[in-house]
Amino acid sequence: MQWFRIDNRLVHGQVIEAWLPHVRAKTLVVANDDLAADELRQEIMSLAVPSGVTFLCCPLQNVAAELERLQTEDPGQHMLVLFATCADARAAHHAGVAFSVVNIGNLHYGPGKEQICEYIALGPDDRACLKYFSDHGVELDFRCVPSATARIHL
C-alpha cells in the first residue's frame, strides 16, 4: 500500500505520530528536489523518523523508479510518500507515479492564497493542480490527521 500526502512541512509530528501508524508504513519517502539535494536537511529530518522505518529522499524525476524498486524488493510493503507542494505531486504524477488518492494535509497561507480551512490555503496554481488531479480521476482527501473527517473543498 502506498499513501500519498501533500504537506509543506514534510517530516513532522503529525506524519510521525499519526500517518505512519495509520498507513502502517515501514518506508517514508520524501519526493522533493530541494530536499534531495540537501544532505544536512535530510539528516536532520531523519532524526525524527522512528527506528524500523526506512527514510528516503529522492528527486521528483526519480520517484517513480524508486517506488517501483521498493515494491519489487518487498511486494506489498506499506509506504508513505510525502510531497511539499501540489506542483511536486503533479510532477511526480507526470513522471509516472500512479495514485488514485492524494491527501492534502497542509498548505501554508501566503500572498495570493485563500484560506479554505484552518490548515489549507490555495492559490491559483494550487487550484489548477488540484483540478488536474480531479480531471485525472485522483480523489482529493483533505485531512490533517487520519482521524479527521475528509473534506472536499474547491
Secondary structure as UniProt FT lines:
FT   STRAND          2..7
FT   TURN            8..9
FT   HELIX           13..14
FT   HELIX           15..19
FT   HELIX           20..23
FT   STRAND          27..31
FT   HELIX           33..36
FT   HELIX           39..46
FT   TURN            47..48
FT   TURN            51..52
FT   STRAND          54..58
FT   HELIX           60..62
FT   HELIX           63..73
FT   TURN            75..76
FT   STRAND          79..83
FT   HELIX           86..94
FT   TURN            95..96
FT   STRAND          101..107
FT   TURN            111..112
FT   STRAND          114..117
FT   TURN            118..119
FT   STRAND          120..122
FT   HELIX           124..135
FT   TURN            136..137
FT   STRAND          139..142
FT   TURN            146..147
//
